[in-house]
Amino acid sequence: MNMKTGPEDTALDDPKRFTASRQVLAVDWFMTVFIRLGGVGVIVTVVGIFFFILSQVVPLFQGANVDEVSRGEAPSLPQGNYIGLATDEWSELPLVVREDGRVYFIDLRGQRGVVEKAPEWLQGGKVSAIEIDHGAQVIAMGTDGGKIHLIRFEYEPEFVDEVRTVKESLSEEYQGMVEAGKPVKLIAMGQSERVRVIGTVSGEGGSQSLEVKILKRKRSLMGVGKWKEVEQGDLSGELPAADKIQKILVSNRGDALIVVADSGRVSYFFRGDEGFKIRQHFAPFEDMPGRKIITTGFLLGDVSLVFVADDGSNRVFSLFRSEADPVRKFYHTKTLKSLGAAADYYASSSRNKAFLLGAGKHASLRFSTSEEIRWSEDLPWKVQLGAISGKYDALLFLDDAGRLHKYQLDDPHPEAGLKAFFGKVWYEGAPEPKYEWQSTGGSDDFEPKFSLVPLIFGSVKGTCYAMLFAVPIALFGALYTSEFLHPRHKIFIKPVMEIMASLPSVVLGFMAALWLAPLIEDKVPSLLLVMIFVPAGAFALGWLWGSRPMYIRKWIPQGLEFLYFMPVLIALGWLGWILGPHLEQVIFTVTDPQTGKSVGDFSQWWPKVTGTSFQQRNSMVVGFMMGFTVIPIVFTIAEDALSNVPAALRSGSLAMGASRWQTAWRIVLPTASAGIFSALMVGLGRAVGETMIVVMATGNTPIMEWNIFSGMRTLSANIAVELPEAPHHSTLYRTLFLGAFVLFLLTFLVNTIAELLRQHLRERYKTV
């Protein structure tokens, strides 16, 4: 039988109808290229961000760069024995002091050469002891005739015909005499705004005398008066008779006198209301028999002493209060690499905790806090004296031929290093090494502390408490919504959760700080009962409902069981909130110091029992509020993963007699485990990077304790708080980038491990 074919049948048999049009092919090609370029662009952007952050971090781990700039072109000094070297703030007009008391200013800009100042006050005497206080710009001289001279040197910039020059001046501020006119062998000086202390050692051998003079000046509306001697004392009797004094130091505040003996013994005198009294005797190299102290000096702030032994061993002792002694004394805190030989000179920085040591031709720039050698080199000539410029941008060396050499110093981050960022550091004033972040202070001698460990700990702490609160709610909520809730209600739940995810974190942080934290400050027992009653009640109700016979359960349709649960759970929560104060009065009691009666107060009971603090803005508040930002993310992704489990698996499980709970727990949950794990990792990343809630809802203090009632400081919050105030390219500025780099690496590492585990779970529970 023949069938006739019409035009429609012919069109259906036309193979061209399966050929895509040029327009479709063009759109497909464009979208393919666009998506590929977008993916490549994302990768390039992430890599670019990585290398940009890395470029800001690398300079932190570079050593000092030191280059000679004068190259011996400075004019030669007259022959003689030079005993003192100082410099102006700009290192343009340093001065040297010769043994005969003459002062030479050396113009390193090549405009004036060497300017000689012959002080008339010496009257032909010879300088037998000298000490230069760079901060006060005072030269303390002791002569072989027993005289004491305090000479002030000053610098003032001038502009003549638009040419800048530096003008120098010398003036005598004080002249005194030691007892019996004995030759002054050692001299030291320290001064505050109104008090100046001069220490001298005169005489020879067993007849040495240690004298102290105290000068004061008055300040009035008319200005500052002249220095006048108000007190004088002899401390020789406080020292062992057999010791020969080798070095003395006076702190800038004039409250400490350090005496170093040739036996290696150090005596520390403290000035109180009754004058100088001996406070401590100690031996810096007591564990190294036969070692003698060659060089001693204060670091900036006069809280730490640097000691160098005759074999080059280098140690630092700092003042702090120990547990056994409430009085501040010197204890060994740091040991730096040996210089290799006895030091010939010592110079400290007036900008930071750096100091310069030298032995022969070898020079070494060191930083006390990090115990690092910032720069070390053998110079072409033997060095007599060395100095560090006031701006910490130049090193000056006077060689044995009387020629001054200037080296440009580029060391913008001396306090940085792996140990400073990630190790325990023994900071001045602390009784032990510790991790600490404290970037700012109120004085120039403050020591910045840049340990990232408390910030990393704070990030982990905040994340753990947020996830601890969010994960159970989000996962069980997703499981209930996917497997038990009626589909008619599911269409409302997911949009509400997604809207919840859109809440700005700054709003949540504001609510946490001003509403939630004050609300729950005195309601902790109530919260404890609520967190016990509600979960326990939910499990009990679930078990009770599942054990009821079917003729009872059929009265509530499947998916609407929450109508039975919710009123009971709300009642249990309300009951826990009401019973909280009664629980506080029974268990969390303390004794009122005023009345002597026992009162219930959890905020006082917690510190007394645990020894930790209780703060209004604490980790619990952060956990609650940050948990609300994590719950929607984890819930949405986990619910999608659970809902995408093939229906055939559910049907097969139910057909074989498994209950809905057994099917959800043993079939659906393992199959969706890869997606659930992804949800947890995305939520974890959200919690780690949270900033505003942590800034506003905690004390933002970088502490290291798991106490849920104390605050924290996270890496992200630290960047937000510190970066606006950090000077561009300063150590703090680059350290904040290092914190971002660490956060970047932590996130990358966690995501990489999470992806590997996700792939493993996906392969294990995949369906064919």
C-alpha positions, 0 to 999 in steps of 0.5 A: 500500500503506497502512502503519499508524502506531503510537504510537512513530511518532506521537511521532517526528513530534511537533514538541514533542520538539525544544523544550528544557525550561524547566529546560534553558533556565534552566540555559543562561540562568544559565550564559550570564549567569554566564560573561559576568559572570565575563568582565566581572569578570576585566576589571574586576579587571585594570583595578582592579589597574592603577589601584590600582598607578597610584594608588601610583605617581603621587605619585612624579612630583608636585612639592613642595607649599608653603603658608604657615602663619603668613601673617605672624602671627609677632611682629615682630623688633626692627629691625636687620641679621639675619645668621643663621637656624636652627630646631629640629627641629619648626620651632616655635622658630626663632632669628635672630642680629642683627649685635650678637650678640643671639639672638632665639627666635621662638615660632611657636605663639604662646605666648611671642612673641619671646624675646631672649637677650643674650649677655654674652660679646660685651661690646659687640662686633659680630659681623662673621662668622657660621656656623651648623652645624645638625647640631651646633647650634652658632653660630660667631661672629667679631667685629670685635675678632678674637674667636671664639665658639662658641655652642651652642643646644639645644632640649628639649620640656617638658610642663606640665599636659599642654601641650607647650612647647619650652625653649631654651638658649644656652651658650658652648663655646669662646672664642678669638682670631685672630692680632693681633686683626684683625677676623674677616671670614669664619668656618667650622666643622665637627666630628666626635665628637672633632675640631672645626675652625675656619677664619677669615679676618681682615684686609683686602685683601692682608693677609688671613690664613687661619687654622685652629684644631683643637679636640679633646675626650676621651671617657671613662667619666665622659662627654665632656670640654670642647673644647680647642685643640690646634693652630693654623696659617696657610694664607695662604701656600698661596693666590695673593697676588692672590686675595681670599678671599670664602667659606670652608667646613669639612666636618662631619668637619673634614677639608676646607677650601674657600676661594673667591676673588673671581677665581672660583678655588676651593682645596681643602685636605685635613687629613691626618696632617701637617695641612692641605695643598692638594690641588686648585685649580679654577674651577667656571665656568671655561668662562664668562669673567667669571663670579664665584661668589656663593654656595657651600655643602655638601650633606648629607654634605659630599661635594658643593659647590653653586656659584651664579654672579653670573648665577644659573648653578647647578652642583654639584661632587662628590668622587670618584676619577678613573682618572687620579688615585687621590686624591679631588678635586672634579669637575663632576657636575651643572648645574641650571637657572639661578636668573636672578640672583645668589643672596642666600642658600643653605640645605641640608637635613639630611635629603636632597640638597635645597637652597634658593636665593633672589634677591630675592623669588624662592625655589627649592627644588632637589634635586641628585641628580635636578637638578630644581626641586622648587618655585619661586615669587615671594614677596610680599616680599624675603627676607633669610634662608632655612632648611629645617627638620630634618625637611624639612617646612617652609621659613622665610623672614625678610623685609626687614621683620624678620618670619618666615614659615613655609611648610609643605613637603610633598615626600615623594619629592624623589629620585624622577623620570623621570631617577632611575628610567630615566636615568643619574644621576651619584651622589656618589662615582661617576666617571660617570653610571650606572644603579644600584639601591641602596635602603638604606645605613648612614648618614644621608647615604647617597643612595638610588639607585632606577634601575629599568633594572638590574632591567628588564635583570635580568628580560630577562636571566633570561628570555632564559637560561631561554627559551634552555634551555627552548624547544629542549627543549620544542618538539622534545619536543612535535614528537617526541611529537606526530608520532613517538612511539607513541600507547601511550607518549604517554599517559604523557608528557603527564601526567608533563610536567603533573606537572612543571609543578606543582612549587613554584618555591620547591622548585626555587629551594632545589634550585638554591641548595643542590644544583645551584649547588655541583654545577656550580661546578667542572664547567663544562667538563663541562657544555659538552661535554655540551651539545655532545655530546648535541645533535650526537649526536642530529642525527647519529643521526637523520641516520644512522637516516634514511639506513638502508635500510628492511630495517634500519629495519623491525626497530624499529617506528615510534614506538619509535625512542627505544629506539635513541637513548636509550642512545647519547645517555646514553653521549655525555652521560656521556662529555662529563661524564668528559672535562670535567676533561681539557678544563679542564686543556688549555684553561682554564688559569691560573698558580698564584700560589703555585707558578707552575705552570699549573693548570686552573681554569675559575672563575679562567680566566673572569675573567682572560680576559673581565674579568667575574666568576664566581659560584657562583649565576649566570645559568646556574643560573637558566637551568637551573632556571627552564627546568624551570618553562617546559618543561612549559608550552611543551611542553603547549600546543605539543603540543596545537597540533600534535596538533590539526592535521587528520589529512587534511593529514598523510595528503595529505603522506605520500600525495604521497611526503613523509617523516614528518620532511618532513611534520612540518617543512613541513606540521604545524609551520607549520599549528600555528604560531599555537598554538606561538607562544602556547605561547612567549608563555605560557612567556615570561610564566612566566619574566618573573614568576618570583620565588623561583628568582631570589631563591634561585639568584642573588646577587640583585645589580642589575648590568647585564652579559650574563655568564652566570656572574654574577647579576642582580636582576629586577623581581619578585624585587626586589619580593619582597625589598624590599617587606617592609622598605619603610616604608608610602608611602615613596619605596621603597614607591612605587618598588616599585609602579612596578616592578610597574607596569612589569612589568604594562606589559611583560607587557601589551605583549608579550601584545598583540604576541603576540596580533596575531602569533598572529592573523596566523599563524592567518590565514596557515596556517588550513585550510578 
